[in-house]
Amino acid sequence: MSKTLLIVFVKNAVLGKVKTRLAKTIGNEKAFEVYQQLLTLTENGVKEVEADQHIYFSDKVDSSQWGKALKFVQKGKSLGDRMFNAFKDGFELGYDKVVLIGSDLPDISAEIIHQGFLELERKEVVFGPAADGGYYLIGIKQAFGFIFENKPWSESDLLHTTLDELGKQEISYSLLQTLNDIDTFEDLKSSKLYTNA
């Protein structure tokens, strides 16, 4: 077994239930198409990652996607709970470096994820900052519960708040390049997917 684990959080692709903020501008069907494109880009982007892969679905396992990767259903009420539980599962299985990404990044690549694992050689935590103030990637070497508790999820100060707590607890961290995840029409317009939307 590899000692490195990549976790990918995906939403089950259901019309009207994905990219709901984006759908307010372009409609449910177009938003659904965009999310399907993002899923394909994410699946292709992680194929070359040299780590075990666990895919965590929002509602139910979809065995038609993600090849031979192990598949699970996310557990917990808040996003923080669900992320923490996935990390905890990984560490309990014996992994010593775990990186988690979402599935709304048109520019995710194996190189970026590999860089995240490399940063964990020298730091305790690594983040891939998102342009909206959150993060698209988080990697840790142990289950720091406080990172996932009482956080302003989907708010512009999420990463800043989290880094402030890490600083106070003197936990070392590293930042990767900033990427744009797609939540709104403005995000979509500035992405390579816009011509297809």
Sequence and secondary structure as in RCSB ss.txt:
>XXXX:A:sequence
MSKTLLIVFVKNAVLGKVKTRLAKTIGNEKAFEVYQQLLTLTENGVKEVEADQHIYFSDKVDSSQWGKALKFVQK
GKSLGDRMFNAFKDGFELGYDKVVLIGSDLPDISAEIIHQGFLELERKEVVFGPAADGGYYLIGIKQAFGFIFEN
KPWSESDLLHTTLDELGKQEISYSLLQTLNDIDTFEDLKSSKLYTNA
>XXXX:A:secstr
  SEEEEEEE    TTTSSHHHHHHH HHHHHHHHHHHHHHHHHHHTT  SEEEEEESSS  TTSSTTSEEEE  
SSSHHHHHHHHHHHHHHTT SEEEEE S  TT  HHHHHHHHHHTTT SEEEEEBTTSSEEEEEESS  GGGGSS
  TTSTTHHHHHHHHHHHTT  EEE   B   SSHHHHHTSTTGGG 
